[in-house]
Amino acid sequence: MSSILRPAAVLFGALTVLCGLLYPAVVTGVSHVAFPHQAEGSLADVGGKPVGSTLIGQPFSAPGYFWGRPSATAPMPYNAAGSGGSNLGPTNPALTDTVKERVAALKRADPANRAPVPVDLVTASASGLDPEISLAAAQYQVHRVALARNIPEQQVRALIDAQRQDRVLGLFGEPRINVLALNLALDHKVARPE
């Protein structure tokens, strides 16, 4: 029996050291050298203080800011510890009611806007933490943001164009806007709304 246990224990110990210590240390070291900003969480700073990460969505509800995709994490929105979708199917009445409430809230926030509401402004992503919205979702909010900040819509559209992220390698995904980066650029260019 000891002829089986000893090699198993040695193999277990060696794999624990290799896979549990050495490999993570090498990957962490390489990532800090090759991608230092991403390895530190892609934090966005304002005045030397971190205000958020461009990798995790954050709640914005003031009319002078762009709003992100709704979060399915509960009870706190954009709770990274509770990452995951709602698992509600498209015919589930709870999802239908939630989407109707979100559409109504967007219409109340900007009653003059008659454009169709983009789907990513009323449905959560699979992670519930999506930091980005589609270009259509950003364009939908231009009137409300410009009105709240008392600036021309063209100035807001120019910020959207400046913050636009295209498809990865020209092939993968869709053009998108990082909501935190866009709102920080908006605060940098234009005074914060009252």
MDAnalysis code that builds the backbone (N, CA, C; Angstrom):
import MDAnalysis as mda
import numpy as np

u = mda.Universe.empty(582, n_residues=194, atom_resindex=np.repeat(np.arange(194), 3), trajectory=True)
u.add_TopologyAttr("name", ["N", "CA", "C"] * 194)
u.add_TopologyAttr("resid", np.arange(1, 195))
u.add_TopologyAttr("resname", ["MET", "SER", "SER", "ILE", "LEU", "ARG", "PRO", "ALA", "ALA", "VAL", "LEU", "PHE", "GLY", "ALA", "LEU", "THR", "VAL", "LEU", "CYS", "GLY", "LEU", "LEU", "TYR", "PRO", "ALA", "VAL", "VAL", "THR", "GLY", "VAL", "SER", "HIS", "VAL", "ALA", "PHE", "PRO", "HIS", "GLN", "ALA", "GLU", "GLY", "SER", "LEU", "ALA", "ASP", "VAL", "GLY", "GLY", "LYS", "PRO", "VAL", "GLY", "SER", "THR", "LEU", "ILE", "GLY", "GLN", "PRO", "PHE", "SER", "ALA", "PRO", "GLY", "TYR", "PHE", "TRP", "GLY", "ARG", "PRO", "SER", "ALA", "THR", "ALA", "PRO", "MET", "PRO", "TYR", "ASN", "ALA", "ALA", "GLY", "SER", "GLY", "GLY", "SER", "ASN", "LEU", "GLY", "PRO", "THR", "ASN", "PRO", "ALA", "LEU", "THR", "ASP", "THR", "VAL", "LYS", "GLU", "ARG", "VAL", "ALA", "ALA", "LEU", "LYS", "ARG", "ALA", "ASP", "PRO", "ALA", "ASN", "ARG", "ALA", "PRO", "VAL", "PRO", "VAL", "ASP", "LEU", "VAL", "THR", "ALA", "SER", "ALA", "SER", "GLY", "LEU", "ASP", "PRO", "GLU", "ILE", "SER", "LEU", "ALA", "ALA", "ALA", "GLN", "TYR", "GLN", "VAL", "HIS", "ARG", "VAL", "ALA", "LEU", "ALA", "ARG", "ASN", "ILE", "PRO", "GLU", "GLN", "GLN", "VAL", "ARG", "ALA", "LEU", "ILE", "ASP", "ALA", "GLN", "ARG", "GLN", "ASP", "ARG", "VAL", "LEU", "GLY", "LEU", "PHE", "GLY", "GLU", "PRO", "ARG", "ILE", "ASN", "VAL", "LEU", "ALA", "LEU", "ASN", "LEU", "ALA", "LEU", "ASP", "HIS", "LYS", "VAL", "ALA", "ARG", "PRO", "GLU"])
u.atoms.positions = np.array([
    [0.816, -1.200, 0.000],
    [0.000, 0.000, 0.000],
    [0.856, 1.259, 0.000],
    [1.974, 1.245, 0.741],
    [2.837, 2.426, 0.781],
    [3.504, 2.660, -0.565],
    [3.624, 1.611, -1.371],
    [4.218, 1.778, -2.698],
    [3.296, 2.589, -3.618],
    [2.011, 2.635, -3.285],
    [1.052, 3.427, -4.065],
    [0.905, 4.825, -3.454],
    [0.841, 4.910, -2.127],
    [0.606, 6.181, -1.459],
    [1.758, 7.171, -1.612],
    [2.984, 6.667, -1.509],
    [4.133, 7.575, -1.582],
    [4.211, 8.276, -2.940],
    [4.168, 7.572, -4.082],
    [4.204, 8.275, -5.373],
    [2.994, 9.191, -5.567],
    [1.826, 8.784, -5.065],
    [0.635, 9.631, -5.193],
    [0.811, 10.922, -4.398],
    [1.348, 10.836, -3.194],
    [1.562, 12.020, -2.368],
    [2.612, 12.938, -2.997],
    [3.689, 12.355, -3.545],
    [4.729, 13.152, -4.190],
    [4.155, 13.851, -5.426],
    [3.385, 13.118, -6.223],
    [2.768, 13.704, -7.407],
    [1.785, 14.805, -7.022],
    [0.984, 14.561, -5.982],
    [0.036, 15.565, -5.503],
    [0.781, 16.831, -5.064],
    [1.832, 16.671, -4.305],
    [2.623, 17.821, -3.842],
    [3.268, 18.561, -4.990],
    [3.834, 17.827, -5.956],
    [4.490, 18.466, -7.097],
    [3.483, 19.240, -7.942],
    [2.333, 18.652, -8.201],
    [1.310, 19.340, -8.998],
    [0.727, 20.543, -8.257],
    [0.615, 20.440, -6.940],
    [0.130, 21.564, -6.157],
    [1.090, 22.744, -6.267],
    [2.374, 22.469, -6.140],
    [3.379, 23.534, -6.252],
    [3.404, 24.090, -7.675],
    [3.379, 23.198, -8.668],
    [3.450, 23.634, -10.062],
    [2.202, 24.419, -10.482],
    [1.025, 23.831, -10.248],
    [-0.226, 24.448, -10.729],
    [-0.799, 25.486, -9.770],
    [-0.512, 25.342, -8.491],
    [-1.096, 26.253, -7.514],
    [-0.212, 27.424, -7.141],
    [1.084, 27.309, -7.375],
    [2.002, 28.388, -7.006],
    [2.809, 28.919, -8.186],
    [3.565, 28.056, -8.834],
    [4.461, 28.524, -9.889],
    [3.713, 29.077, -11.101],
    [2.774, 28.334, -11.633],
    [2.051, 28.789, -12.814],
    [1.318, 30.114, -12.554],
    [0.516, 30.249, -11.477],
    [-0.122, 31.549, -11.231],
    [0.877, 32.686, -11.035],
    [2.019, 32.412, -10.395],
    [3.023, 33.464, -10.192],
    [3.619, 33.915, -11.526],
    [3.901, 32.980, -12.424],
    [4.459, 33.326, -13.732],
    [3.440, 34.110, -14.554],
    [2.195, 33.644, -14.594],
    [1.155, 34.327, -15.374],
    [0.917, 35.737, -14.821],
    [0.871, 35.878, -13.514],
    [0.681, 37.193, -12.899],
    [1.857, 38.111, -13.215],
    [3.069, 37.593, -13.125],
    [4.249, 38.398, -13.438],
    [4.275, 38.840, -14.891],
    [3.997, 37.926, -15.801],
    [3.989, 38.269, -17.225],
    [2.903, 39.296, -17.518],
    [1.721, 39.123, -16.928],
    [0.627, 40.073, -17.186],
    [0.967, 41.463, -16.664],
    [1.630, 41.556, -15.520],
    [2.005, 42.866, -14.987],
    [3.063, 43.549, -15.852],
    [3.893, 42.769, -16.529],
    [4.913, 43.348, -17.406],
    [4.299, 43.692, -18.763],
    [3.545, 42.768, -19.339],
    [3.010, 42.952, -20.693],
    [1.778, 43.856, -20.734],
    [0.910, 43.748, -19.724],
    [-0.348, 44.506, -19.699],
    [-0.574, 45.108, -18.311],
    [0.234, 46.068, -17.898],
    [0.147, 46.568, -16.521],
    [-1.201, 47.205, -16.174],
    [-1.783, 47.976, -17.092],
    [-3.064, 48.641, -16.805],
    [-4.180, 47.612, -16.606],
    [-4.243, 46.623, -17.496],
    [-5.281, 45.599, -17.392],
    [-5.058, 44.705, -16.172],
    [-3.803, 44.398, -15.866],
    [-3.511, 43.532, -14.726],
    [-3.901, 44.176, -13.403],
    [-3.929, 45.496, -13.379],
    [-4.321, 46.214, -12.162],
    [-5.810, 46.522, -12.130],
    [-6.600, 45.952, -13.046],
    [-8.051, 46.106, -13.007],
    [-8.610, 47.162, -13.932],
    [-7.784, 47.735, -14.796],
    [-8.223, 48.784, -15.729],
    [-8.955, 49.900, -14.995],
    [-8.353, 50.384, -13.926],
    [-8.970, 51.420, -13.108],
    [-8.904, 52.776, -13.788],
    [-9.979, 53.523, -13.668],
    [-10.043, 54.888, -14.177],
    [-9.844, 55.832, -12.997],
    [-8.938, 56.803, -13.162],
    [-8.620, 57.757, -12.098],
    [-9.124, 59.152, -12.455],
    [-9.566, 59.871, -11.440],
    [-9.888, 61.285, -11.575],
    [-9.208, 61.986, -10.405],
    [-8.299, 62.871, -10.722],
    [-7.569, 63.572, -9.674],
    [-6.737, 62.651, -8.811],
    [-6.230, 61.560, -9.410],
    [-5.400, 60.618, -8.671],
    [-6.175, 59.622, -7.823],
    [-7.489, 59.681, -7.859],
    [-8.316, 58.742, -7.088],
    [-9.076, 57.819, -8.044],
    [-9.073, 56.523, -7.766],
    [-9.822, 55.609, -8.636],
    [-11.333, 55.844, -8.494],
    [-12.009, 55.933, -9.632],
    [-13.466, 56.149, -9.630],
    [-14.219, 54.950, -10.186],
    [-13.507, 53.949, -10.663],
    [-14.155, 52.761, -11.195],
    [-13.238, 52.024, -12.142],
    [-13.744, 50.925, -12.651],
    [-13.020, 50.118, -13.615],
    [-13.765, 50.145, -14.941],
    [-13.017, 50.224, -16.016],
    [-13.652, 50.200, -17.334],
    [-14.079, 48.785, -17.719],
    [-13.825, 47.812, -16.844],
    [-14.194, 46.426, -17.125],
    [-15.508, 46.003, -16.481],
    [-16.015, 46.801, -15.538],
    [-17.242, 46.453, -14.815],
    [-18.204, 47.632, -14.886],
    [-19.435, 47.361, -15.272],
    [-20.443, 48.406, -15.363],
    [-20.712, 49.051, -14.010],
    [-21.187, 50.278, -14.067],
    [-21.516, 51.020, -12.854],
    [-22.863, 51.694, -13.038],
    [-23.575, 51.900, -11.955],
    [-24.885, 52.548, -12.090],
    [-24.756, 54.064, -12.271],
    [-25.353, 54.574, -13.311],
    [-25.496, 56.011, -13.529],
    [-26.980, 56.264, -13.712],
    [-27.540, 57.205, -12.960],
    [-28.980, 57.462, -13.078],
    [-29.312, 58.945, -13.243],
    [-28.336, 59.824, -13.089],
    [-28.584, 61.252, -13.278],
    [-28.824, 61.519, -14.758],
    [-29.734, 62.438, -15.086],
    [-30.041, 62.697, -16.497],
    [-28.865, 63.224, -17.309],
    [-27.870, 63.822, -16.669],
    [-26.729, 64.374, -17.379],
    [-25.637, 63.372, -17.677],
    [-25.894, 62.118, -17.398],
    [-24.923, 61.054, -17.668],
    [-25.538, 60.009, -18.580],
    [-24.681, 59.314, -19.313],
    [-25.136, 58.174, -20.096],
    [-25.371, 57.014, -19.144],
    [-26.443, 56.301, -19.373],
    [-26.796, 55.150, -18.541],
    [-26.311, 53.890, -19.235],
    [-25.839, 52.957, -18.439],
    [-25.333, 51.704, -18.974],
    [-26.416, 50.653, -19.093],
    [-25.980, 49.495, -19.426],
    [-26.873, 48.358, -19.542],
    [-27.335, 47.958, -18.141],
    [-28.613, 47.598, -17.974],
    [-29.080, 47.203, -16.646],
    [-28.312, 45.991, -16.114],
    [-28.210, 45.916, -14.824],
    [-27.509, 44.816, -14.173],
    [-28.511, 43.794, -13.652],
    [-28.172, 42.524, -13.818],
    [-29.026, 41.454, -13.295],
    [-28.574, 41.014, -11.907],
    [-27.491, 41.619, -11.402],
    [-26.999, 41.225, -10.089],
    [-27.896, 41.834, -9.014],
    [-28.108, 41.092, -7.990],
    [-29.002, 41.547, -6.926],
    [-28.399, 41.171, -5.581],
    [-28.698, 41.893, -4.532],
    [-29.570, 43.051, -4.466],
    [-28.890, 44.341, -4.909],
    [-27.552, 44.351, -4.994],
    [-26.832, 45.565, -5.412],
    [-26.581, 45.510, -6.913],
    [-26.838, 46.609, -7.629],
    [-26.523, 46.599, -9.060],
    [-25.020, 46.585, -9.297],
    [-24.595, 45.892, -10.318],
    [-23.199, 45.782, -10.725],
    [-22.326, 45.219, -9.610],
    [-22.838, 44.211, -8.932],
    [-22.112, 43.542, -7.865],
    [-21.302, 42.407, -8.485],
    [-19.988, 42.575, -8.586],
    [-19.144, 41.586, -9.249],
    [-19.193, 40.230, -8.556],
    [-19.459, 40.209, -7.260],
    [-19.546, 38.940, -6.544],
    [-20.794, 38.156, -6.947],
    [-21.786, 38.838, -7.486],
    [-23.028, 38.168, -7.886],
    [-23.183, 38.112, -9.390],
    [-22.069, 38.075, -10.115],
    [-22.121, 38.095, -11.573],
    [-22.962, 36.944, -12.115],
    [-23.807, 37.265, -13.056],
    [-24.641, 36.261, -13.718],
    [-25.906, 36.876, -14.237],
    [-26.501, 36.215, -15.186],
    [-27.750, 36.693, -15.758],
    [-28.926, 36.370, -14.871],
    [-30.093, 36.833, -15.275],
    [-31.295, 36.593, -14.478],
    [-31.867, 35.214, -14.726],
    [-31.478, 34.573, -15.834],
    [-31.988, 33.275, -16.252],
    [-33.480, 33.282, -16.536],
    [-34.045, 34.458, -16.805],
    [-35.448, 34.545, -17.181],
    [-35.553, 34.408, -18.696],
    [-36.422, 33.514, -19.129],
    [-36.618, 33.296, -20.554],
    [-37.414, 34.415, -21.190],
    [-37.417, 34.500, -22.526],
    [-38.084, 35.606, -23.215],
    [-39.597, 35.633, -23.042],
    [-40.197, 34.521, -22.653],
    [-41.651, 34.515, -22.444],
    [-42.020, 34.612, -20.966],
    [-41.035, 34.760, -20.111],
    [-41.299, 34.860, -18.678],
    [-41.954, 36.206, -18.368],
    [-43.104, 36.208, -17.702],
    [-43.779, 37.472, -17.386],
    [-42.923, 38.424, -16.541],
    [-42.085, 37.895, -15.690],
    [-41.232, 38.762, -14.859],
    [-40.266, 39.552, -15.739],
    [-39.696, 38.901, -16.756],
    [-38.795, 39.608, -17.656],
    [-39.567, 40.636, -18.478],
    [-40.713, 40.255, -18.980],
    [-41.537, 41.174, -19.766],
    [-41.908, 42.403, -18.952],
    [-42.323, 42.205, -17.716],
    [-42.692, 43.331, -16.851],
    [-41.489, 44.228, -16.555],
    [-40.340, 43.603, -16.305],
    [-39.127, 44.371, -16.016],
    [-38.727, 45.220, -17.215],
    [-38.782, 44.636, -18.407],
    [-38.427, 45.381, -19.618],
    [-39.400, 46.530, -19.840],
    [-40.687, 46.286, -19.621],
    [-41.684, 47.359, -19.778],
    [-41.425, 48.497, -18.799],
    [-41.050, 48.167, -17.567],
    [-40.738, 49.195, -16.569],
    [-39.515, 50.005, -16.989],
    [-38.511, 49.326, -17.530],
    [-37.289, 50.020, -17.956],
    [-37.564, 50.932, -19.156],
    [-38.389, 50.466, -20.091],
    [-38.762, 51.298, -21.237],
    [-39.516, 52.538, -20.758],
    [-40.447, 52.322, -19.829],
    [-41.220, 53.452, -19.295],
    [-40.309, 54.459, -18.580],
    [-39.319, 53.973, -17.840],
    [-38.390, 54.866, -17.138],
    [-37.569, 55.687, -18.135],
    [-37.136, 55.069, -19.223],
    [-36.388, 55.794, -20.249],
    [-37.269, 56.845, -20.921],
    [-38.519, 56.507, -21.167],
    [-39.453, 57.457, -21.790],
    [-39.757, 58.624, -20.845],
    [-39.870, 58.342, -19.540],
    [-40.102, 59.418, -18.559],
    [-38.897, 60.342, -18.468],
    [-37.697, 59.773, -18.582],
    [-36.478, 60.571, -18.478],
    [-36.295, 61.497, -19.681],
    [-36.866, 61.125, -20.823],
    [-36.726, 61.928, -22.041],
    [-38.012, 61.810, -22.863],
    [-39.093, 62.484, -22.430],
    [-40.388, 62.328, -23.103],
    [-40.398, 62.780, -24.562],
    [-39.488, 63.663, -24.951],
    [-39.461, 64.141, -26.334],
    [-38.840, 63.123, -27.286],
    [-38.156, 62.134, -26.746],
    [-37.475, 61.141, -27.576],
    [-38.486, 60.111, -28.069],
    [-38.704, 60.067, -29.382],
    [-39.666, 59.134, -29.985],
    [-38.980, 57.947, -30.666],
    [-37.667, 57.886, -30.580],
    [-36.921, 56.790, -31.215],
    [-37.186, 55.476, -30.482],
    [-37.078, 54.352, -31.188],
    [-37.219, 53.068, -30.510],
    [-36.095, 52.880, -29.491],
    [-36.430, 52.298, -28.359],
    [-35.449, 52.077, -27.294],
    [-34.555, 50.895, -27.674],
    [-33.237, 51.087, -27.711],
    [-32.333, 49.970, -28.021],
    [-32.430, 48.878, -26.962],
    [-32.348, 47.647, -27.397],
    [-32.562, 46.512, -26.506],
    [-31.553, 46.460, -25.363],
    [-30.323, 46.922, -25.596],
    [-29.331, 46.829, -24.530],
    [-29.545, 47.844, -23.412],
    [-30.467, 48.773, -23.572],
    [-30.798, 49.685, -22.470],
    [-31.884, 49.118, -21.559],
    [-32.500, 48.013, -21.966],
    [-33.595, 47.463, -21.158],
    [-33.395, 46.002, -20.777],
    [-32.327, 45.361, -21.265],
    [-32.052, 43.976, -20.904],
    [-30.634, 43.862, -20.359],
    [-30.445, 42.979, -19.404],
    [-29.124, 42.768, -18.814],
    [-28.322, 41.791, -19.668],
    [-27.013, 41.886, -19.567],
    [-26.149, 40.951, -20.273],
    [-26.040, 39.652, -19.476],
    [-25.367, 38.678, -20.026],
    [-25.217, 37.386, -19.347],
    [-24.455, 37.516, -18.040],
    [-23.496, 38.444, -17.976],
    [-22.734, 38.620, -16.733],
    [-23.448, 39.545, -15.760],
    [-24.311, 40.423, -16.284],
    [-24.951, 41.420, -15.440],
    [-24.026, 42.570, -15.086],
    [-22.822, 42.590, -15.678],
    [-21.810, 43.591, -15.331],
    [-21.276, 44.326, -16.552],
    [-21.968, 44.270, -17.653],
    [-21.469, 44.805, -18.918],
    [-21.159, 46.294, -18.810],
    [-19.908, 46.698, -19.074],
    [-19.535, 48.114, -18.960],
    [-19.805, 48.911, -20.232],
    [-20.264, 48.254, -21.278],
    [-20.399, 48.911, -22.571],
    [-21.825, 48.868, -23.080],
    [-22.143, 49.830, -23.940],
    [-23.436, 49.861, -24.617],
    [-23.187, 50.007, -26.112],
    [-24.201, 49.720, -26.886],
    [-24.089, 49.860, -28.335],
    [-24.083, 51.338, -28.719],
    [-23.659, 51.613, -29.943],
    [-23.698, 52.985, -30.435],
    [-25.138, 53.491, -30.475],
    [-26.076, 52.601, -30.813],
    [-27.488, 52.993, -30.850],
    [-27.964, 53.410, -29.459],
    [-27.529, 52.690, -28.418],
    [-27.928, 53.030, -27.052],
    [-27.342, 54.374, -26.634],
    [-26.128, 54.659, -27.052],
    [-25.521, 55.954, -26.729],
    [-26.236, 57.072, -27.486],
    [-26.505, 56.854, -28.774],
    [-27.187, 57.874, -29.574],
    [-28.594, 58.139, -29.039],
    [-29.251, 57.113, -28.540],
    [-30.597, 57.275, -27.988],
    [-30.598, 58.268, -26.822],
    [-29.511, 58.343, -26.075],
    [-29.452, 59.161, -24.865],
    [-28.905, 60.575, -25.090],
    [-28.498, 60.888, -26.303],
    [-27.867, 62.181, -26.598],
    [-28.751, 63.354, -26.200],
    [-30.017, 63.331, -26.573],
    [-30.919, 64.455, -26.302],
    [-31.037, 64.716, -24.802],
    [-31.254, 63.666, -24.019],
    [-31.408, 63.809, -22.567],
    [-30.142, 64.376, -21.934],
    [-28.972, 63.858, -22.310],
    [-27.709, 64.306, -21.733],
    [-27.428, 65.760, -22.124],
    [-27.634, 66.087, -23.396],
    [-27.394, 67.457, -23.860],
    [-28.321, 68.443, -23.159],
    [-29.564, 68.068, -22.994],
    [-30.538, 68.927, -22.329],
    [-30.167, 69.142, -20.861],
    [-29.794, 68.069, -20.168],
    [-29.433, 68.169, -18.750],
    [-28.180, 69.008, -18.532],
    [-27.259, 68.971, -19.487],
    [-26.009, 69.723, -19.352],
    [-26.046, 71.070, -20.074],
    [-27.148, 71.338, -20.752],
    [-27.342, 72.600, -21.461],
    [-26.221, 72.844, -22.483],
    [-25.970, 71.821, -23.297],
    [-24.964, 71.910, -24.355],
    [-25.589, 71.412, -25.657],
    [-24.995, 71.755, -26.792],
    [-25.533, 71.288, -28.073],
    [-25.387, 69.766, -28.214],
    [-26.369, 69.158, -28.856],
    [-26.325, 67.712, -29.085],
    [-25.099, 67.319, -29.897],
    [-24.673, 68.188, -30.809],
    [-23.515, 67.879, -31.650],
    [-22.259, 67.693, -30.809],
    [-22.141, 68.441, -29.730],
    [-20.979, 68.301, -28.850],
    [-20.995, 66.932, -28.162],
    [-22.176, 66.474, -27.785],
    [-22.305, 65.157, -27.155],
    [-22.004, 64.062, -28.177],
    [-22.512, 64.223, -29.384],
    [-22.254, 63.232, -30.442],
    [-20.750, 63.149, -30.755],
    [-20.061, 64.281, -30.703],
    [-18.614, 64.287, -30.955],
    [-17.882, 63.478, -29.880],
    [-18.335, 63.561, -28.631],
    [-17.722, 62.764, -27.562],
    [-17.974, 61.273, -27.789],
    [-19.161, 60.932, -28.254],
    [-19.457, 59.527, -28.558],
    [-18.518, 59.033, -29.645],
    [-18.350, 59.822, -30.699],
    [-17.440, 59.431, -31.782],
    [-16.011, 59.258, -31.276],
    [-15.589, 60.125, -30.368],
    [-14.219, 60.053, -29.837],
    [-14.021, 58.824, -28.947],
    [-15.076, 58.373, -28.275],
    [-14.977, 57.235, -27.354],
    [-15.341, 55.895, -27.998],
    [-15.751, 55.927, -29.240],
    [-16.188, 54.712, -29.943],
    [-15.067, 53.679, -29.999],
    [-15.421, 52.438, -29.699],
    [-14.490, 51.319, -29.824],
    [-15.010, 50.436, -30.955],
    [-14.170, 50.171, -31.939],
    [-14.588, 49.362, -33.074],
    [-14.452, 47.880, -32.767],
    [-14.838, 47.067, -33.729],
    [-14.743, 45.611, -33.580],
    [-13.301, 45.212, -33.279],
    [-13.137, 44.178, -32.478],
    [-11.805, 43.677, -32.151],
    [-11.218, 43.030, -33.404],
    [-10.040, 43.467, -33.790],
    [-9.355, 43.005, -35.005],
    [-10.196, 43.201, -36.256],
    [-11.177, 44.090, -36.178],
    [-12.041, 44.363, -37.316],
    [-13.062, 43.278, -37.600],
    [-13.109, 42.241, -36.765],
    [-13.989, 41.090, -37.015],
    [-14.946, 40.752, -35.889],
    [-14.478, 40.851, -34.665],
    [-15.226, 40.308, -33.533],
    [-16.002, 41.380, -32.794],
    [-17.249, 41.067, -32.453],
    [-18.084, 41.975, -31.693],
    [-18.680, 43.060, -32.555],
    [-19.239, 44.036, -31.897],
    [-19.871, 45.177, -32.557],
    [-19.223, 46.465, -32.052],
    [-19.321, 47.545, -32.816],
    [-18.845, 48.826, -32.283],
    [-19.593, 49.150, -30.989],
    [-18.881, 49.748, -30.025],
    [-19.466, 49.938, -28.701],
    [-18.861, 51.162, -28.033],
    [-19.459, 51.500, -26.896],
    [-19.023, 52.643, -26.095],
    [-18.886, 52.180, -24.647],
    [-17.748, 52.480, -24.026],
    [-17.589, 52.203, -22.604],
    [-18.252, 53.350, -21.847],
    [-19.254, 53.033, -21.041],
    [-20.071, 54.056, -20.388],
    [-19.257, 54.885, -19.396],
    [-18.427, 54.254, -18.593],
    [-17.619, 55.003, -17.627],
    [-16.664, 55.952, -18.351],
    [-15.986, 55.467, -19.369],
    [-15.047, 56.315, -20.118],
    [-15.779, 57.488, -20.779],
    [-16.965, 57.223, -21.323],
    [-17.739, 58.290, -21.960],
    [-18.186, 59.331, -20.937],
    [-18.656, 58.890, -19.790],
    [-19.096, 59.834, -18.758],
    [-17.928, 60.640, -18.185],
    [-16.769, 60.012, -18.047],
    [-15.596, 60.751, -17.577],
    [-15.158, 61.775, -18.616],
    [-15.199, 61.412, -19.888],
    [-14.872, 62.375, -20.950],
    [-15.863, 63.513, -20.977],
    [-17.128, 63.206, -20.720],
    [-18.163, 64.214, -20.665],
    [-17.907, 65.186, -19.515],
    [-17.575, 64.674, -18.349],
    [-17.252, 65.534, -17.199],
    [-15.992, 66.370, -17.459],
    [-15.043, 65.810, -18.201],
    [-13.796, 66.528, -18.485],
    [-14.052, 67.696, -19.449],
    [-14.900, 67.487, -20.437],
    [-15.150, 68.502, -21.456],
    [-16.220, 69.518, -21.044],
    [-17.192, 69.057, -20.268],
    [-18.354, 69.892, -19.941],
    [-18.570, 69.846, -18.436],
    [-18.996, 70.944, -17.875],
    [-19.256, 70.990, -16.425],
    [-20.294, 69.948, -16.032],
    [-20.101, 69.384, -14.844],
    [-21.064, 68.402, -14.342],
    [-22.433, 69.045, -14.177],
    [-23.502, 68.257, -14.412],
    [-24.841, 68.821, -14.246],
    [-25.133, 69.075, -12.775],
    [-26.002, 70.003, -12.521],
    [-26.390, 70.330, -11.137],
    [-27.141, 69.188, -10.508],
])
